[in-house]
Amino acid sequence: MTMADDDYVYDEATGEWRPASEIAAAAAAKPVARDASGTELADGDSVVLIKDLKVKGAGQTLKQGTVIRSIRLTDDPEHIDCRHDAIKGLVLRTEFVRKR
């Protein structure tokens, strides 16, 4: 199915109806999050830490090999949101993880 120039799509981020061609162009230009090996990451993926990381504010260290499940991508392709049993609201840099 192709979208005609007069098709509009509701953009939840802005709360406006925008031409479908604008939405398609924005989606195509969106940067892709990649792990330390260059593998593309997606929402819901599981990743493994490739080095020990000291977590600021938690007074805790996450060890190399720790599995983080159900990641969420952010607007910044270099950061991912994730949850760990002991740490809520954890944000990791993609350079320190490898897709499982």
QUIZI-V765386 format. One record per pair of residues at least 24 apart in sequence whose ideal C-beta (glycine too) atoms are under 10 Angstrom apart, sorted by sequence separation. I is the first residue (numbers start at 1). J is the second residue. D is the distance in Angstrom with one decimal. If there is no record, write none. Layout:
BEGIN
I:J:D
I:J:D
END
This chain:
BEGIN
45:69:8.5
46:70:7.3
47:71:5.9
60:84:9.0
62:86:9.0
68:92:7.2
44:69:8.6
45:70:8.0
46:71:7.4
62:87:7.9
44:70:5.6
45:71:5.4
58:84:9.2
60:86:6.4
71:97:8.1
43:70:8.3
44:71:7.1
45:72:9.5
60:87:6.8
43:71:7.0
44:72:7.9
45:73:9.0
58:86:7.4
62:90:8.4
71:99:9.3
42:71:8.5
43:72:5.4
44:73:9.6
55:84:8.5
58:87:5.3
68:97:7.1
41:71:6.8
42:72:9.8
43:73:5.6
57:87:9.0
58:88:9.4
62:92:8.6
41:72:10.0
42:73:7.2
55:86:8.9
58:89:9.9
66:97:9.7
69:100:8.6
41:73:6.6
55:87:5.9
57:89:9.7
58:90:8.5
64:96:9.5
68:100:8.8
47:80:7.5
67:100:6.4
62:96:9.3
45:80:8.7
47:82:7.6
55:90:7.2
41:77:8.8
46:82:9.6
43:80:9.3
45:82:9.8
53:90:9.7
55:92:9.5
33:71:9.0
43:81:9.5
41:80:6.7
53:92:7.4
33:73:5.2
53:93:9.0
32:73:9.2
33:74:8.1
30:73:9.7
33:76:8.5
34:77:7.4
49:92:7.9
53:96:6.1
31:75:9.2
33:77:4.3
34:78:9.2
51:95:9.6
52:96:9.6
53:97:9.6
30:75:9.0
31:76:8.5
32:77:6.3
33:78:7.5
35:80:9.1
47:92:7.9
50:95:8.6
51:96:6.0
31:77:4.2
33:79:8.2
50:96:5.9
51:97:9.7
30:77:8.3
31:78:8.9
33:80:6.6
47:94:8.6
49:96:6.2
50:97:6.6
48:96:10.0
49:97:6.1
50:98:5.3
47:96:9.1
48:97:6.7
49:98:8.1
47:97:4.0
48:98:5.2
46:97:9.7
47:98:6.4
48:99:8.0
45:97:9.4
47:99:5.7
48:100:5.3
41:94:6.7
46:99:7.6
47:100:6.0
45:99:5.8
46:100:4.2
39:94:10.0
45:100:7.4
41:97:8.0
36:93:9.4
41:98:9.9
42:99:9.0
36:94:7.2
39:97:9.9
41:99:6.2
35:94:5.7
36:95:5.5
39:98:7.5
40:99:8.1
34:94:6.3
35:95:8.1
36:96:6.8
37:97:9.5
39:99:4.6
33:94:5.6
34:95:9.2
35:96:8.9
36:97:6.5
37:98:5.6
38:99:9.9
13:75:9.5
35:97:5.3
36:98:5.5
37:99:7.3
35:98:5.2
36:99:9.2
33:97:10.0
35:99:5.0
34:99:9.1
35:100:9.6
END
